[in-house]
């Protein structure tokens, strides 16, 4: 019997799944690339979000990260910690999100309150609560724990679907899924006001209502993590997780016919589709790295993955700073540091889309050097 077929114990508390660190690193590298083109007017289609309904590879990045948050919760009880640690971590992530949103002008009257880090904080806090409350004191992880979590996730996506398609609100008929007319947009405007939403629009892609199905995405990650702790052969873990991923993708595509896949609304079909894609990707990483041991190529992604929040904050802060600093270009015009570097150093090199992509990779390479130094010095900044 080979090692891939031998029954395996769940990961020990001190262990790290290399596959999870690499999956996180791949996700963060993708995030940096899609968020930092040299020129937003020249970007390859797959590196842009879908305008509304539908999806592109870019639309998988955020749900991948939330799924990873869920998986991470299951691998070590000491990593999750008690309520004090959970609350501190959620507050720190949310605080970093507000700080990054306020930078560099710190205008509280127009501060965007929802956001990526705010959503991560809320989903982490709520998922930790579900994880703990569905596991009574003294009870060990078993199939009943997973069933309870699955029921919560299913309830969230079902309730969200019914609310979005059946519930009326002032001035709109039930089932309005347009950017300004959907129920989530109405709630966000009522709670925050337009001045605190993304680009002061009528809706926010990380708004209140769509945080509930985003929590379901995190819970799917918990289910995947519980399965990876099962006392079954490693190859079986990977195979079942891959099969679940294919089923999730199929469910999402079928559900799309009634409730469109939509990242901005985080629709229930989007939860199923992206949950399936997340499970399939994690299964591939787990089989390659933790079952087969093919790890020679993984170090750069581990470096990016173990300081993920640091990478996100640094990337956003650097991009904003490059837009803030003004310089005079060769033509005597005032341009931002971003425009100066891109226009003077990158734009002449190749076609617009290729140089725009090259700029994004250069941005990632710079951040990698910073995180590599941190990694070598054992500096791991965790919320």
Secondary structure, DSSP 8 states (H G I E B T S, - for coil): --TTTSB-----TT---HHHHHHHHHHHHHHHHHH--S-TTS--GGGS--SSBB--GGGGHHHHHHHHHHHHHHH-HHHH--HHHHHHHHHHHHHHHHHHHHTTT--GGG---S-HHHHHHHHHHHHHHHHHHTS-TT----HHHHHHHHHHHHHHHHHHHHHHHH--BTTB-TT--STTTSHHHHHHHHHT-GGGSGGG-S--TT-SHHHHHHHHHHHHHHHHHHHHTSSSBHHHHHHHHHHHHHHHHHHHHHHTTTS--BTTTT-HHHHHHHHHHHHHHHHHHIIIIIIS---TT-HHHHHHHTTHHHHHHHHHHHHHHHHH-EEE-TTS-EEEHHHHHIIIIIGGGS-HHHHHHHHHHHHHHHHHHHHHHHHHTT-----
